[in-house]
Amino acid sequence: MPDTITVFTNATLVDGTGAQPREHATVVVQGDRIAEVTSGDQPYRGQAADSVDCTGRTLVPGLIDAHVHAAAIDVNILEQHRVYPPSLAALHTARLLSQTLAQGFTTVRDAGGADRGFADAVEEGLVHGPRLLVSGAPVSQTGGHGDPRRRTEHAAPSVYCPAVGMRSVVADGVDEVRKAVREQLRTGAHQIKVMASGGAMSPTDELDTTQYSVDELRAAVDEATAAGTYVLAHAYSSAAVRNCIAAGVRSVEHGNLIDAETARALAEAGTFLVPTLVTYDALAREGADYGVPAANIAKINEAREQGLAGLRHAAEAGVRIGSGSDLLGPLQVHKARELILKAQVLGPLGALVAATRSNAELLGLADELGTIEAGKAADLLVVDGDLFGDLGLLTDPARLEVFKSGRRPPSPRPVGRR
């Protein structure tokens, strides 16, 4: 049976390559692939089973979020593991994945928490969600960003690690790090996440601290490389980011506190930077309402106040800039605001490229995703209105028509407070 042909006509096309928008474009999809992209004076004349009229609408590649936490089902992740039984946590995660797809994100990289089972559930069609690349449990030093224990708690970290949810593993020294990474790879992680600095939502550290020695970070990189994958590293300060560069990590997450010199070092090394501006914006506004402690809100505000400056340093240095959201729980409805915030430095087109082509390159999927070109997967997002003139259109799901592998997913039930 031949593949179904769907034709998108009269589109304002922003193809993700960095080229300026094209008016009156036509995109032909055959089955799950893009078959043809033509301009207005070259209309498609074949037979189509379905036609999508994009008059007055913008056609862009399916968005990619390189830093999600699908298993962060509460905003206050410091308490989440004390509240949810594994079965309930799994169902909440599945619902968040469906909501993510409805927001126009057809591929995401989970930066810690979700296990391989969620990716397999999407692949098998049990959950309607984006393609999911999981990092398993992030690897953290004792007292690091992935150590969930309060100062008053003295049991082993594993006691506080849930079966489903914001999982992590604590490992100290080169040998323990190697073993922890191997265990994540054994259980199906697509890539490895390490904690190389303090974090806003951890109980016992500060943002500007460094965590893990270069030797420990390099051990993680060596193990990931041996398995044909890579390491992404949580890091805020220039010192922490420089450790990551020296160890050979592929992408630095956040990087809010970097200076111009460190940005140049990132560019020279070819290391990706994945800023996550929206999470600080959302947590600063709403975190207290969800029970986030005042000490963590203070760290959030520190990161928020310096985030645009760090991004500006990176852009001026020519760093390879991806895009992530890092939002937690119900705040994940704000994913698209990340592009609005980035556009303050990168411009609308640059923000879109970061969330499409650049993220596809980061994930090693540039041959399949990230741009609207013949031969690639038919991940497409139709936006009602002039997106190039107003990125805010992405924040309204009613204006979005999502196609993943050429198909419209079913609409999810909205996520709200518990």
N, C-alpha and C positions, 0 to 999 in steps of 0.2 A: 504494500500500500504506500503510495507516495506521501511525502511529508506535506502537511498543511502549509499553505502560503498565506501570510498576513502582510498587508501593505500599509505602511504609515505614510500618509500623504500630507502635503501642504504644511510641513513642519518648519519651525525655526529650529535649526539643528545646531546644538552645541556638542560637538562630537568627542570632547574630552582630550583631544590631542594638544590643546592650547591654541588652535585656530579660532579666528573670530566666528561668531554665529553666521550660519548660512540660511537664507530665506527660501521658502518654497521647496524644501528638500523632500525626497522620497527615500524611505528605507524599506527594503523588502526582506522579510524574514521567512525562511523555509525550515519548518520544523523548529529546532532549538538553536538555529544558527542565523546570523546575518548573511544574506545572500548577495545583497547589492545596495549601494548607496549612490543616489543620483541627484543631480541638481534640478531646478524647476523646469528647465527647457528639455529635460530628458525623462518624461513620465514613463512609468511602468505600464507596459501594454499586455502583459500576460494575464492569466486567470488567477484570481485570488479567492480563497475561501472566506477571508475576513478583511475588512478595510477599516483603518482607524484614521478618521479625519482629524488632523492636528491644526486646523485653521485657528489662529489665535492662541496656540499653545506652543510650548517649548519641548523639544525632544532631547534628552540627555542620556548618557549611559547610566545603568543602575549604579547607585552610590555604593561606596565601600567605606566601612568604618573599621579602622585598623586597631582600635582600642575600645572594646566593649567588655562588660562583665555581665553576661547573660544570667549568671547565677547570683548576682547581687539583687535580691528580690526586695530588700528593704533599703531605705536611704541610710539608716543607722546600721551599717554592716558590723559595727563593734558588738552589737547585741544579737544579730540575726541568727547566729549558730545556737543561741540559747532558746530560740523561740519555735523554729520550724522543724517538724519531723521530716525525714528525707523524702517521703512520698509527696508531702505538700510542697516542699521546696522544688521538687522536680516538676510538678504541675505548674507552679508559678513561673519557673524558668521557661517552660514550653510556651506559655502565654506571652511572655516578654519577647521571645523569638518571633512569634507571629506578628506581634505589634511592630517589631523592628522592620520586618519586611514591608508592612503596610506603610511605613514612613519613607519608603523608597530605597532602603538599603538592601541590596540583593546579595551582598557578600560581607561578612564581618570576621574579624580576628578576635577571638576571646583572649583577653590578656590576663587570665587567671581565674580559676574557679570551676568553670564548666569542664566536664570530662568528655571522652570520646563518644560516649553513648548519645549525647545530645546531637553531635554532628551526624552520627549514624541514623538517628531518628529523622533528621531532616532529609538525609539522602534517601531513606526508605519511604518517605512520604508520610510517616506517622505524625510529624509536626510540619506545618507549613511555615517555614522560616527561611532566612537567608542561608547561603552556603556558609558553613561554620568551620573555622580553623581554630582548634582548641590548644591551649598551652598547659592544660592540666593544672596541677597545684604549683603556684610560684615557689621558687626556692629562696629562702631568707636565712640570714644569720640569726642567732639568738638575740632577742631584743630588737630585731630589725622590723622593717615595714610589714613583713609577713608573719610576725610572731603575734598571735592574737591575745596574749595574756596581759592582764592588768598588772600593775606593780605589786598588788596584794596577792596574786595567784602564783603558786609554786609547783603545781603539777606539771608533768611533761607537756610540751606543746600539743602533742597528738591528742591529748584528752579534749582539747577545745576545737579540734578539727572535725567538721561535720562530714558525713558520708556524701551529702549533696549540698552544694552552696559555695560559699567563699572559702574554699579549701586552701591550705598552704602547707609547706613542709619546711621545717627548720633543720639546717645542716651547717656545721662549722668545720672549717679546714678543707683542704683540697680533696682528701679522700671521701669525706662525707658529701661534699658537693658533687663529686663524680657519681657516687652511688645514688644520690637523690635525682640527678638528671637522668641517669640510666633508668630509674624506676618510672619517671614520667614518660620516657620514650617507650618503655615496655608496655605501659597501659594506654598508649595510643596518642600521645601528644603530637601535634603537627609541628610545633616549635616550642622552645623553652623560654620561660619567663624567670628572670632573676631580679632581686631587689638590691639595687646598688646605692640607695640613699634612704634617708628618712622619708616619711610620708605624712600627708595631711590627715588621713583616716586611720592611723595606727596609734596605739595607746601610750607608747613609752619612748618615742624618739622625736627629733626635730628635723625640719625640712632640709637644712643645709649640712647635715651629717653625711659622711661617707660610710658605706656599708660594703663589706667584702673587700678583701685585698685584690690586687690585680691578678695574683696567682690563682685565687679562688675563682674569680670571674673567668680567667683563661681556661681553667679546668672545665667549666660549664660550656664554654665555646668549643673546646676540643671535642667534648663528648657529643655535642649537637652536630658539629661538622662531620664527625665520624659516621653519624647516622644519616647524613645527607640533609640536615636542616640547619637552623640558626638560633641565635639567642636575641631576645628583646629584653631591654633592661630599664627598669624604673629608676630614674635619676633626675634630681632637680638642680643641684649645684654644679658649678664649673669643675670643682675637684672630683666629684662623683662622675661627671660626664667624661672627664679626661681618663679616669680609670677604665671606663667602658671602652673608650677608643683604643687604649693601649691593649685591652684584652681581646679586641676584635669583634665586639657585638655588632649585629647588623642594624639594629634600630634602638635609639634612645627614646624613651617615653617621657613626655612632659617637658623637661628642660627649661622650666620657667626662669630659673635663676642664672642662666648662663650669661657670660660676658662676650664681648665682640671677639676676643682672642680665642676663646673656646669654640665659638661658632666657626671661626676660620679653620680650627683643627678638625671639626666635624666635616667641613666641606672637603678638606684635603684628604681625609681618610675615606670619603665616600659613604660615611655612616648616615643613615636616615634619621631624621628627627620627626617624632610624632607628637606635636602639641595637642593638648586636650583642654582648651580654654573654657568650654561651656560648663564643665563640671564644677569649676570654682565659682562661676557666675551663678549657677543654679543653687549650689550649696550655700553660698553667701546669702542668697535671698530666702531660701526655704529650709535650709538644713536644721535650724533651731526648731522649726515647727514639727520636724520628724524626730526630735530627741537627740540630735547630734550635740555632744557636749561643747561648752564654750571654748575649752582649750583647743579642740579640733577646729572650731569655726575660726579661731585666731590664725591657725596655720593655713586654713583655706584662704583667708583674706590676704595673707602674705603672698601666697602663690598667685592669687588673682591679680593683685596689684602689679606684679612683675611679669606676667605672662606675655603681654603684647610686646614688651621691651625685648624679651628673649626671642620671640618670633621675629621681630624686626632685625635683631642681630643675625639670625639665621638666614633670613631672606637676603640681606645685604651681602652676606658672605657666600651666597650661592649653595647653601646646604640643600640636600634633597629632602623636601618637606612633604610628609604624608599628613594624614588627618585622622584624629580619633576623638571620641566623646568622653569616655570614662564615667558616664553617668550611672547613678545608682537607683535601683528600685523604681518607683513611679516617676522619678525625674527623667527617666529614659525617654519620655515623650518629647524632650527638648533636643534630641540628637541633631536635628537640622540646624539649630542655632549655632552650632560649631562653625558652619560655613559663613554665617553672617559675621561672627567675631573675627574669623581669619581674614575676611575680605577687608577689614580695616587696615591690614598691612599688605595683603597679597592682591587685593582687588577681587571683584566677583569671578573673573575668569580664572585667576590663580587659585582661588579657594575651591572652585569646581575641579580644577586639574588635580589638586592635592587629594581630593576625595574620590577621584576616578583613576586616571592614568598613573599618578605617582604611587597611590596605594596598591594598584595592581602590580607595579614594578617591585615594590617592597615585598609583597607576598609571593613573588615569583610566578605570578599569573598573568603577566603582560601579554602573552600570546593568546590568552583566552578572554580576558576581561579588561575593563577600564576605558575603552574607546569604542565608538560606533564605526566599525570597519568591517568589510566583507570577510567572512571566515570566522569571526569571533562569536562567542555565545551571545544569544539574543536577550541580554539583560538591558532593559530599556525603561526609562521613566518619562512619562508624558505629564507635563506640568501645565495646568490651565493658567495662561497669562505669559507675560514677558519676564522670564526668569532672570535673564541677563540684567534687566533693569531693577529687579526686586527679588533678591534671594529669600526674602521672607515668605514667599509663596510656598517654599518647601516645608514650612512649619504647619501647613494646613492640609491634613490628609485628604480632605474632601476635594482638593485641587489636584490630587495625584492619581495617576493610573499606572500601576506597576506591572511590569512583565519580567518574569524570571524564566530564562530558557524559553522565551517565546510564549509563555502562558501567564494568564492572570491568576494570581492566588486568591483564595477566598478571603473575605474581610474578617479580621479578628474581633473578638470582644475587647472593648477598651479596658485598660488597666487603671485602677484607681487605688486609693488608700485602702489598707486592710481594715 
